[in-house]
C-alpha cells in the first residue's frame, strides 16, 4: 500500500531511499479517482517505494514539480526527479502506461 505524503514526508522519503514513485493527484478529479486503484495495485508489488501526494494542502509542491495534469507519477532516484509520467488532459493515465513506466525506471514488478 502506498503512503500518503506531505511535502516534508516526500522530501524525507526521496532523500532516504532510492527508487521512489510518487503519484500526484487531486481528490476531486475523476481521472485521479479512476487511476488510484491501479496505482495501489502496483504499490503492493515488489520493487521501489510508492507514495501518494494529494493536491489539497500541497499546491506549492505541485507547482514546484510543474504538475499540470492529474494524475501524474514522478520517479525519484538519488533524491531527484529521474523520470515522469504525465497524465493526459481529459484522459488521465491507464494501467498499461504505468506498467511500462515502472519497467522503464528499472523497477521490477511481478
C-alpha distances in whole Angstrom, upper triangle without the diagonal:
4,7,10,13,16,19,19,16,16,19,18,15,17,20,19,17,17,16,13,12,12,12,15,16,18,17,21,21,21,20,17,16,17,14,11,10,11,9,6,8,9,5,5,9,11,13,12,9,8,8,10,14,15,19,20,21,21,24,25,22,22,26,26,23,26,23,25,23,20,17,18,16,17,17,18,20,22,21,22,21,22,21,21,20,22,21,25,27,27,24,21,19,19,17,19,20,16,16,20,19,16,19,21,19,20,16,16,14,15
4,7,9,13,15,16,13,12,15,15,12,14,17,16,14,15,13,11,9,9,9,12,13,16,15,19,19,19,18,15,15,16,13,10,11,11,8,6,9,9,6,8,11,12,13,11,8,5,5,6,10,12,16,17,18,17,20,22,18,18,22,22,20,22,19,22,20,17,15,15,13,14,14,15,17,19,18,19,18,19,19,18,17,19,19,23,25,25,23,19,18,18,16,19,18,15,16,19,17,15,18,20,18,19,15,16,15,17
4,6,10,13,13,9,10,13,13,10,13,16,15,14,16,14,11,11,9,10,12,13,15,15,19,19,21,20,16,16,18,16,12,14,15,12,10,13,13,9,11,14,15,15,13,9,7,5,6,9,11,15,16,16,15,18,20,17,17,21,20,19,22,19,22,21,18,16,16,14,15,15,15,17,19,17,19,18,20,20,19,19,20,20,24,26,26,25,21,20,21,19,22,21,18,19,22,20,17,21,22,20,21,18,19,18,20
4,7,10,11,9,9,13,13,11,14,16,16,16,18,17,13,12,10,9,10,11,13,12,16,17,19,18,14,15,17,15,12,14,16,13,11,15,15,12,14,17,18,18,15,12,9,6,5,6,8,11,12,12,12,15,17,14,15,18,18,17,20,17,20,19,16,15,15,14,15,16,16,19,20,18,19,18,21,20,19,19,19,19,23,24,25,24,20,19,21,20,23,22,19,21,23,21,19,23,24,21,23,20,22,21,23
4,7,8,5,6,9,10,9,11,14,14,14,16,16,12,12,9,10,10,11,13,14,17,18,20,20,16,17,20,17,15,17,18,15,14,18,17,14,17,19,20,19,16,12,10,6,6,5,8,10,11,10,9,13,14,11,13,16,15,15,17,16,19,19,16,15,15,14,13,15,14,17,18,15,16,16,19,19,18,19,19,20,23,24,25,25,21,20,22,22,25,23,20,22,24,21,20,23,24,21,23,21,23,22,25
4,6,5,6,9,10,11,12,14,15,16,18,18,14,14,11,12,11,12,13,14,18,19,22,21,17,19,22,20,17,20,21,18,18,21,21,18,21,23,23,22,19,15,14,10,9,6,8,10,10,8,7,10,11,9,11,14,14,14,16,15,18,19,17,16,16,15,15,16,15,18,19,16,17,16,20,20,19,20,20,21,24,25,26,26,22,22,25,25,27,25,22,25,27,23,23,26,26,23,26,24,26,26,29
4,6,5,6,9,10,11,12,14,16,17,17,14,14,11,13,12,14,15,17,20,20,23,23,19,21,24,22,20,23,23,20,20,24,23,20,23,25,25,23,19,16,15,12,11,8,10,11,11,9,7,10,9,7,10,12,11,12,15,14,17,19,17,17,16,15,14,15,14,17,17,13,14,14,18,19,18,20,19,21,24,25,27,27,23,23,26,26,28,26,23,26,27,23,23,26,26,23,25,24,27,27,30
4,5,5,6,9,10,11,12,14,17,18,15,16,13,15,15,17,18,20,23,24,27,26,22,24,27,24,22,25,25,22,22,25,24,21,23,25,25,23,19,16,16,13,13,11,13,14,15,12,10,13,12,10,13,15,14,15,18,18,21,22,21,20,19,18,16,17,15,17,17,13,15,16,19,21,20,22,23,24,28,29,30,30,26,26,29,29,31,28,25,28,29,25,24,28,27,24,26,24,27,27,30
4,5,5,6,9,10,11,12,15,15,12,13,11,13,14,16,18,19,22,23,25,24,21,22,25,22,19,22,22,19,18,22,21,17,20,21,21,20,16,13,12,10,10,10,12,14,15,13,11,15,14,12,14,17,16,16,19,18,22,22,20,19,18,16,15,15,14,16,16,13,15,16,18,20,19,21,22,23,27,28,30,29,25,25,27,26,28,26,23,25,27,23,22,25,25,22,24,22,24,24,27
4,5,5,6,8,10,11,12,13,9,10,8,11,11,14,16,18,21,21,24,23,19,21,23,20,18,21,21,17,17,20,19,16,19,20,20,18,14,11,11,8,9,8,11,13,15,13,11,14,13,10,12,15,13,12,16,15,19,19,18,17,15,13,11,12,10,13,13,10,11,12,15,16,16,18,18,20,24,25,27,26,23,22,24,24,25,23,20,22,23,20,19,22,22,19,21,19,22,22,25
4,6,5,6,9,10,12,13,11,13,11,14,14,17,20,21,25,25,27,26,22,24,26,24,22,24,24,20,21,24,22,19,22,23,22,20,16,13,13,11,13,11,15,16,17,15,13,15,14,10,13,15,13,13,16,17,20,21,20,20,17,16,13,13,10,12,11,8,10,11,15,17,17,19,20,23,26,28,30,29,25,25,27,26,28,26,23,25,25,22,21,24,23,20,21,20,23,24,28
4,6,5,6,8,11,13,11,14,13,16,17,20,22,23,27,27,29,28,24,26,28,25,23,25,25,21,21,24,22,19,21,22,21,19,15,13,13,12,14,13,17,18,19,17,15,18,17,14,17,19,16,16,20,20,24,25,23,22,20,18,15,15,12,13,12,9,12,14,17,19,19,22,23,25,29,31,33,32,28,27,29,28,29,27,24,26,27,23,21,24,24,20,22,20,23,24,27
4,5,5,6,9,10,8,10,10,13,15,18,21,22,26,25,27,26,22,24,26,22,20,22,22,18,18,20,18,15,17,18,17,15,11,9,10,9,12,12,16,18,20,18,16,19,18,15,17,19,17,16,20,19,23,23,22,20,18,15,13,12,10,11,11,8,11,13,15,17,17,19,21,23,27,29,31,29,26,24,26,24,26,24,21,22,23,20,18,21,21,17,19,17,19,20,23
4,6,5,7,8,6,9,9,13,14,18,21,23,26,26,28,25,22,24,26,22,21,23,22,18,19,21,18,16,19,19,17,15,11,9,11,10,13,13,16,18,20,19,16,19,17,14,16,18,15,14,18,17,21,22,21,19,17,14,11,9,6,7,7,5,7,9,11,13,15,17,19,22,25,27,30,28,25,23,25,24,25,23,19,21,21,18,16,19,19,15,16,15,18,20,23
4,6,8,10,10,13,13,17,18,21,24,26,29,29,31,29,26,28,29,26,24,26,26,22,22,24,22,19,22,22,20,17,14,12,14,14,16,16,20,21,23,21,18,21,19,16,18,20,17,16,20,20,24,25,24,23,20,17,14,13,9,9,7,5,8,11,13,16,18,20,22,25,29,31,33,32,28,27,28,27,28,26,23,24,25,21,20,22,21,17,19,18,21,23,26
4,7,10,10,13,14,18,20,23,26,27,31,30,32,30,27,29,30,27,25,26,26,22,22,24,21,18,20,20,18,16,12,11,13,14,17,17,21,23,25,23,21,23,22,19,21,23,20,19,23,23,27,27,26,24,22,19,16,14,11,10,8,8,11,14,15,18,20,22,24,27,31,33,35,33,30,28,29,28,29,27,24,24,25,22,20,22,22,18,18,17,20,21,24
4,7,7,11,12,16,18,22,25,26,30,29,31,29,25,27,28,25,23,24,23,19,19,21,18,15,17,17,15,12,9,8,11,12,15,17,20,23,25,24,21,24,23,19,21,23,20,19,22,22,26,26,25,23,20,17,14,12,9,8,7,8,11,13,13,16,17,20,22,25,28,31,33,31,28,25,26,25,26,24,21,21,22,19,16,18,18,15,15,13,16,18,21
4,6,10,12,16,18,22,25,27,30,29,30,28,25,27,27,24,22,24,22,19,19,20,17,15,17,16,14,10,7,8,11,13,16,18,21,24,26,25,22,25,24,20,21,23,21,18,22,22,25,25,24,22,19,16,13,10,7,5,6,7,10,11,11,13,15,18,21,23,27,30,32,30,26,24,25,23,23,22,19,19,19,16,14,15,15,11,11,11,14,16,19
4,7,10,13,16,19,23,25,28,26,28,25,22,24,24,21,19,21,19,15,16,17,14,12,15,14,12,8,5,6,9,11,14,16,20,22,25,24,22,24,23,19,20,22,20,17,20,20,23,22,21,19,16,13,10,7,6,5,8,9,10,10,9,11,13,15,18,20,24,27,29,26,23,20,21,19,20,18,15,15,15,13,10,12,12,8,9,7,11,13,16
4,6,10,13,16,19,21,24,23,24,22,19,21,22,18,17,18,17,13,14,16,13,11,13,13,12,9,6,5,6,7,11,12,16,18,21,21,18,20,20,16,17,19,17,15,18,17,20,20,18,16,14,10,8,6,5,7,9,9,10,9,10,11,12,13,16,18,22,25,26,24,21,18,19,18,19,17,14,15,16,13,10,13,13,10,11,10,13,14,17
4,7,10,13,17,18,21,20,21,18,15,18,18,14,13,15,13,10,11,13,10,9,12,13,12,10,7,6,5,6,8,10,14,16,19,20,17,19,19,15,15,18,17,14,16,14,18,17,15,13,10,7,6,5,6,9,12,12,11,10,10,10,9,10,13,15,18,21,23,21,17,15,16,15,16,14,11,12,13,10,8,12,12,10,12,10,13,13,16
4,6,10,13,15,18,17,19,16,13,15,16,13,12,14,13,10,11,14,12,10,14,15,15,14,10,8,6,5,6,7,10,12,15,16,13,15,16,12,12,15,14,11,14,12,15,14,12,10,8,5,5,6,8,11,14,12,12,10,12,11,9,10,12,13,17,19,21,19,15,14,16,15,17,15,12,14,16,12,11,15,15,13,15,14,16,16,19
4,6,10,12,15,13,15,12,9,12,13,10,9,12,11,8,10,13,12,11,14,16,17,16,13,11,8,6,5,6,8,10,13,15,13,14,15,12,11,14,15,12,13,10,13,12,9,7,6,4,7,9,11,15,18,16,15,12,14,12,10,9,10,11,14,16,18,16,12,11,13,13,16,13,11,14,15,12,12,16,16,15,17,16,18,17,20
4,7,10,13,11,14,12,9,12,13,11,10,14,14,11,13,16,15,14,18,19,21,19,17,14,11,9,6,5,6,7,10,12,10,10,12,10,8,11,12,10,11,8,10,9,7,6,5,6,8,11,13,17,19,17,15,13,15,14,11,10,10,10,13,15,16,15,12,12,15,16,18,15,13,17,18,15,15,19,19,17,20,19,21,21,24
4,7,9,8,10,9,6,8,11,9,9,12,13,11,13,16,16,15,19,21,23,22,19,17,13,11,8,6,5,6,9,12,10,11,13,12,9,13,14,13,13,9,10,8,5,5,7,9,11,14,16,20,23,21,19,17,19,17,14,12,11,10,13,13,14,14,10,11,14,15,18,16,14,18,19,17,18,21,21,20,23,21,23,22,25
4,5,5,9,9,6,8,11,11,10,14,15,14,15,19,19,18,21,24,26,25,23,20,17,14,10,9,6,5,7,10,10,10,14,13,10,13,16,15,14,11,11,9,6,7,10,12,15,18,20,24,26,24,22,20,22,20,17,16,14,12,14,14,14,14,12,13,16,18,21,19,18,21,23,21,21,25,25,24,27,25,27,26,28
4,6,8,10,7,7,10,11,10,13,15,14,15,18,19,18,21,24,26,26,24,21,18,15,11,10,7,7,8,11,12,13,16,16,14,17,19,18,18,15,15,13,10,10,13,15,18,21,22,26,29,26,25,23,25,23,20,19,17,15,17,16,16,16,13,15,17,19,22,21,19,22,25,23,23,27,27,26,29,27,28,26,28
4,6,9,8,8,11,12,12,15,17,17,18,21,22,22,24,27,29,29,27,25,21,18,15,13,10,9,10,13,14,14,18,18,15,18,21,20,19,16,15,13,10,11,15,17,20,23,25,29,32,29,28,25,28,25,22,20,18,15,16,15,14,15,13,16,18,20,23,22,21,24,26,24,25,29,29,29,31,29,31,29,31
4,5,5,6,9,10,11,14,15,15,17,19,20,20,23,25,28,28,26,24,20,18,14,14,11,10,12,15,15,15,18,18,15,17,20,19,17,14,13,10,7,8,12,15,18,21,24,28,30,28,27,24,25,23,19,17,15,12,13,11,10,11,9,12,15,17,20,19,18,22,23,22,23,26,27,26,29,27,29,27,29
4,5,5,6,9,10,12,14,14,16,18,20,20,23,25,28,28,26,25,21,19,16,16,14,14,15,19,19,18,22,21,18,21,23,21,20,16,15,12,9,10,13,16,20,23,25,29,32,30,29,26,27,24,21,18,16,12,13,12,10,10,9,11,13,15,18,18,17,21,22,21,23,26,26,27,29,28,28,26,28
4,5,5,6,9,11,11,12,15,16,17,18,21,23,25,25,24,22,19,18,15,15,13,14,16,19,19,18,21,20,17,19,22,19,18,14,13,10,7,7,10,13,17,20,23,26,29,28,26,23,24,21,17,14,12,9,9,9,8,7,5,7,10,12,15,14,14,17,19,18,19,22,23,23,26,24,25,23,25
4,5,5,6,9,10,10,12,14,15,16,18,20,23,23,21,19,16,14,11,11,10,11,13,16,16,16,19,17,14,18,20,17,17,13,13,10,6,5,9,11,14,17,20,24,27,25,24,21,22,19,16,13,12,9,11,12,11,10,7,8,11,12,16,14,13,17,18,17,18,21,22,22,24,22,24,22,24
4,5,5,8,10,10,11,14,15,16,18,20,23,24,22,20,17,15,12,13,11,13,14,18,18,18,21,20,18,21,23,21,20,17,16,13,10,9,12,14,17,20,23,26,29,27,26,24,25,22,19,17,15,13,14,15,13,12,10,11,12,13,17,16,15,18,20,19,20,23,24,24,26,24,25,22,24
4,6,7,8,10,11,12,14,15,17,19,23,23,22,21,17,17,14,16,14,16,18,21,21,21,24,22,20,23,25,22,22,18,18,14,11,10,13,14,18,20,23,27,30,29,27,24,25,22,19,16,15,12,13,14,12,10,9,9,9,10,14,14,13,16,18,18,19,22,23,23,25,23,24,21,22
4,6,5,6,9,10,11,12,15,17,19,20,19,18,14,14,12,14,13,15,17,20,19,20,23,20,18,21,23,20,20,16,16,13,10,7,10,11,15,17,20,23,26,25,24,21,22,19,16,13,12,10,12,14,13,10,8,7,7,8,11,11,10,13,15,14,15,18,19,19,22,19,20,18,19
4,5,5,6,9,10,10,13,15,18,18,17,16,12,11,9,11,11,14,16,18,18,19,22,19,17,21,22,20,20,17,17,14,11,9,11,11,15,16,19,22,25,24,23,21,22,19,17,14,14,13,15,17,16,14,11,10,10,10,14,14,11,14,17,16,15,19,20,20,22,19,20,17,19
4,5,5,6,9,10,11,13,17,18,18,16,13,13,12,15,15,17,19,22,21,23,25,23,21,25,26,23,24,20,21,18,15,12,14,14,17,18,21,24,27,26,26,23,24,22,19,17,17,15,18,19,18,16,13,12,11,10,14,14,12,14,17,17,16,19,21,21,22,19,19,16,17
4,5,5,7,9,10,12,15,16,16,15,12,13,12,15,16,19,21,23,22,24,26,23,21,25,25,22,23,20,20,17,14,12,13,12,15,16,20,22,26,25,24,22,22,19,17,14,15,14,16,18,18,15,12,10,8,6,10,11,8,10,13,13,13,15,18,18,19,16,16,13,14
4,5,5,6,9,11,13,14,13,12,9,10,9,12,14,16,19,21,19,21,23,20,19,22,22,19,20,17,19,16,13,10,11,9,12,13,16,19,22,21,21,18,19,16,14,12,14,13,16,18,18,16,12,10,10,8,11,11,8,10,13,12,11,14,16,15,17,14,15,12,14
4,5,5,7,9,12,14,13,11,8,9,9,13,14,17,19,21,20,22,24,22,20,24,24,22,23,20,22,19,16,13,14,12,15,15,18,20,23,22,23,21,21,19,18,16,17,17,20,22,21,19,16,14,13,11,14,15,11,12,16,15,13,16,19,18,19,15,16,13,14
4,5,6,7,11,13,13,13,11,12,13,17,18,21,23,25,24,26,28,25,24,27,27,25,26,23,24,21,18,16,16,14,17,17,19,21,25,24,25,22,22,20,19,17,19,18,21,23,23,20,17,14,13,10,13,14,11,11,15,15,13,15,18,17,18,15,14,11,11
4,5,6,8,10,10,10,8,11,12,16,18,21,23,25,24,25,27,24,23,26,26,23,24,21,23,21,18,15,15,12,14,14,16,18,21,21,22,20,19,17,16,15,17,17,20,23,23,20,17,14,12,9,11,12,9,8,12,11,9,12,14,14,14,11,10,7,9
4,6,8,9,8,7,5,8,10,14,16,19,22,23,21,24,25,22,21,25,24,22,23,21,23,21,18,15,15,12,14,13,15,17,20,19,20,18,18,17,17,16,18,18,21,24,24,22,18,16,15,12,15,15,11,11,14,13,11,14,16,14,15,11,12,9,11
4,7,9,10,9,9,11,13,17,19,23,24,26,25,27,28,25,25,28,28,25,27,25,27,25,22,19,19,16,18,17,18,20,22,22,23,22,22,21,20,19,22,22,25,27,27,24,21,19,17,14,17,17,14,13,17,16,13,15,18,17,17,13,12,9,10
4,7,9,10,10,13,16,19,22,25,27,28,27,29,30,27,26,30,29,26,28,26,28,26,23,20,20,17,18,16,18,19,21,22,23,22,21,20,20,19,22,22,25,28,28,25,22,19,18,14,16,17,13,12,15,15,11,13,16,15,14,10,9,6,7
4,7,9,10,14,17,20,23,26,29,30,28,30,31,27,27,30,29,26,28,26,29,27,25,22,21,17,18,15,16,17,19,20,21,20,19,19,20,20,23,24,27,30,31,28,24,21,20,17,17,18,15,13,15,15,11,12,15,14,12,8,7,6,7
4,7,9,13,16,19,23,25,28,29,26,28,29,25,25,28,26,23,26,24,27,26,24,21,19,16,15,12,13,13,15,17,18,17,16,16,17,18,21,22,26,29,30,27,24,21,20,17,17,17,14,12,14,13,9,10,13,10,9,5,5,6,9
4,7,10,13,16,20,22,25,25,23,25,25,21,22,25,23,20,23,21,24,23,22,19,17,13,12,9,10,10,12,13,15,14,13,14,15,16,19,21,24,27,29,26,22,20,19,17,18,17,13,13,14,12,9,11,13,10,9,6,8,9,12
4,7,10,13,17,20,22,22,20,22,23,19,20,23,21,19,22,20,23,22,20,18,16,12,12,10,10,11,13,13,14,14,14,15,15,16,19,20,24,27,28,25,22,19,20,18,19,18,14,15,17,14,11,14,15,12,13,10,12,12,14
4,7,10,13,17,19,19,17,20,21,17,17,21,20,17,20,18,20,19,17,14,13,10,10,9,10,12,15,14,15,14,15,14,14,14,16,17,21,23,25,22,19,16,17,15,17,16,12,13,16,13,11,14,16,13,14,11,13,12,15
4,7,10,13,15,16,14,17,18,14,14,18,17,15,18,16,19,18,15,13,12,10,10,10,11,14,16,14,15,14,16,15,14,15,16,17,21,23,24,22,18,17,18,17,19,18,14,16,18,15,14,17,18,16,17,15,17,16,19
4,6,10,12,13,11,14,15,13,12,16,16,14,16,14,16,15,12,10,10,9,10,12,13,16,19,16,17,15,17,16,14,14,15,15,18,20,21,20,16,15,17,16,19,17,14,17,19,16,15,19,20,18,20,17,19,18,21
4,7,9,9,8,10,12,9,9,13,13,12,14,11,14,14,11,10,10,10,10,13,13,17,19,16,16,14,17,16,14,15,14,15,18,19,20,20,16,16,18,19,21,19,17,19,21,18,18,22,22,19,22,20,22,22,24
4,5,7,7,9,11,10,9,13,14,13,14,11,13,13,10,10,11,12,13,16,17,21,23,20,19,18,20,19,17,16,15,15,18,18,19,19,15,16,19,20,22,20,18,21,23,20,20,24,24,22,25,23,25,24,27
4,6,5,6,9,8,7,10,12,12,12,10,11,11,9,10,11,13,14,17,18,22,24,21,20,18,21,20,17,17,15,14,17,17,18,18,15,17,20,21,24,22,20,23,25,22,22,26,26,24,27,26,28,27,30
4,6,7,10,10,10,12,15,15,15,13,14,14,12,13,15,16,18,21,21,25,26,23,23,21,24,23,21,20,19,18,20,19,20,21,18,20,23,24,27,25,23,27,28,25,26,29,29,27,30,29,31,30,32
4,6,8,9,10,12,14,15,16,14,16,17,15,16,17,18,18,21,21,24,25,22,22,21,24,24,22,22,20,20,23,22,23,24,21,23,26,27,30,27,25,28,30,27,27,31,30,28,31,29,32,31,34
4,5,5,6,9,10,11,12,11,13,15,13,14,14,15,15,18,18,21,22,19,18,17,21,20,18,19,18,18,21,21,22,23,20,21,24,25,28,25,23,26,27,24,24,28,27,25,28,27,29,29,32
4,5,5,6,9,10,10,9,11,13,12,14,14,16,16,19,19,22,24,20,19,18,21,21,18,19,17,17,19,19,21,22,19,21,24,26,28,25,24,27,28,25,25,29,28,26,29,28,31,31,34
4,5,5,6,9,10,10,12,15,15,16,15,17,16,19,18,21,22,18,17,16,20,20,18,19,18,19,21,21,23,24,21,23,26,28,29,26,25,28,29,25,26,29,28,26,29,28,31,31,35
4,5,5,6,8,9,12,14,14,14,13,13,12,15,14,18,18,15,14,13,17,17,15,16,15,17,20,20,22,23,20,20,24,25,27,24,22,25,25,22,22,26,25,22,25,25,28,28,31
4,5,5,6,5,8,10,10,11,10,11,11,14,15,18,20,17,15,13,16,15,13,14,12,14,16,16,19,19,16,17,21,22,24,21,20,23,23,20,21,24,23,21,25,24,27,27,30
4,5,5,6,8,11,13,14,13,14,13,17,17,20,21,18,16,14,17,17,15,16,14,15,17,17,20,21,19,20,23,25,27,23,22,26,26,22,24,27,25,23,27,27,30,30,33
4,6,8,11,14,15,16,13,14,12,15,14,17,18,15,12,11,15,15,14,16,15,17,19,20,23,23,20,21,25,26,27,24,22,26,25,22,23,26,24,22,25,25,28,29,33
4,6,9,11,13,13,10,11,9,12,12,15,16,13,11,9,12,12,10,12,11,14,16,17,20,20,18,18,21,23,24,20,19,22,22,18,19,22,20,18,22,22,25,26,29
4,6,9,11,12,10,12,11,14,15,18,20,17,14,12,14,13,11,12,10,12,14,15,18,18,16,17,21,22,23,20,19,23,22,19,20,23,21,20,24,24,27,27,31
4,6,7,9,7,9,10,13,15,18,20,18,15,12,15,13,10,10,8,9,11,12,15,15,13,14,17,19,21,17,17,20,20,17,19,22,20,19,23,23,25,25,29
4,7,9,8,12,13,16,18,22,24,22,19,16,18,16,12,12,8,9,10,9,12,13,11,13,17,20,21,18,18,22,21,18,21,24,22,22,25,25,28,27,31
4,6,6,10,12,16,18,22,25,23,20,17,18,16,12,10,7,6,7,6,9,10,8,10,14,17,18,15,15,19,19,17,19,22,21,21,24,24,26,25,28
3,5,9,12,15,18,22,25,22,20,17,19,16,12,10,8,6,8,8,9,9,6,9,12,15,17,14,14,18,18,16,18,21,21,20,24,23,25,23,26
4,7,10,13,16,20,23,21,19,16,17,15,11,9,7,5,8,10,11,10,6,7,10,12,14,12,11,15,16,14,15,19,18,18,21,20,22,20,23
4,7,10,13,16,20,18,16,13,14,11,7,6,4,5,9,11,13,12,8,8,11,13,14,11,10,14,14,11,13,16,16,15,18,18,20,19,22
4,7,10,13,17,15,13,10,11,9,6,5,6,8,12,14,16,15,11,9,12,12,13,11,8,12,12,9,10,13,13,12,15,14,16,16,19
4,6,10,13,12,10,6,8,6,4,6,8,11,14,17,19,18,14,13,15,15,16,13,11,14,13,10,10,14,12,10,14,13,16,17,20
4,7,10,10,8,6,6,5,6,8,11,14,17,20,23,21,17,15,17,16,17,14,11,13,13,9,9,11,10,7,10,10,14,15,18
4,7,6,5,4,5,7,9,12,14,17,21,23,26,24,21,19,20,20,20,18,15,16,16,13,12,14,13,10,12,12,15,17,21
4,5,6,6,6,9,11,15,17,20,24,27,29,27,24,22,23,22,22,20,17,18,17,14,13,14,13,9,11,11,15,17,21
4,6,8,8,12,15,18,21,24,27,30,32,31,27,25,27,26,26,23,21,22,21,18,16,18,16,13,14,14,18,20,24
4,7,9,12,14,17,19,22,26,28,31,29,26,24,26,26,26,23,21,22,22,18,17,19,18,14,16,16,20,22,25
4,6,9,11,15,17,20,23,25,28,27,24,22,25,24,25,22,19,21,20,17,16,18,16,13,16,16,20,22,26
4,6,7,11,13,16,19,22,25,23,20,19,21,21,21,18,16,18,17,14,14,16,14,11,14,15,19,20,24
4,7,11,13,17,20,23,25,24,21,19,21,20,20,17,15,17,15,12,12,13,11,8,11,13,16,18,22
4,7,10,13,16,19,22,20,17,15,17,17,17,13,12,14,12,9,10,12,9,7,11,12,16,17,21
4,6,10,13,16,18,17,14,12,14,15,15,11,10,13,12,8,10,13,11,10,13,14,17,18,21
4,7,9,13,15,13,10,9,11,12,12,8,8,11,10,7,10,12,11,11,14,14,17,17,20
4,6,9,12,11,8,8,11,13,14,10,10,14,13,10,13,16,14,14,18,18,21,20,23
4,7,9,7,5,5,9,12,13,10,10,14,14,12,15,17,17,17,20,20,22,21,24
4,6,5,5,7,10,13,14,11,13,16,16,15,18,20,19,20,23,23,25,24,26
4,5,6,10,13,16,17,15,16,20,19,18,21,24,23,23,27,27,28,27,30
4,6,10,12,16,17,15,17,20,21,20,23,25,24,25,29,28,29,28,30
4,6,8,12,13,12,14,17,17,17,19,22,21,23,26,25,26,24,26
4,7,10,12,10,11,15,15,14,17,19,19,20,23,22,23,22,24
4,7,9,7,7,11,12,11,13,16,16,17,20,19,20,18,20
4,6,5,7,9,10,11,13,15,16,17,19,18,18,16,18
4,5,5,6,9,10,11,12,14,15,17,16,15,13,14
4,5,5,6,8,10,11,12,14,16,15,15,13,14
4,6,5,6,9,10,10,12,15,14,15,14,16
4,5,5,6,9,10,11,13,11,12,11,13
4,5,5,6,9,10,11,10,10,8,10
4,6,5,6,9,10,10,11,10,13
4,5,5,6,9,9,11,11,14
4,5,5,7,6,7,8,11
4,5,5,6,6,8,11
4,5,8,9,11,14
4,6,9,11,15
4,6,9,13
4,7,10
4,7
4
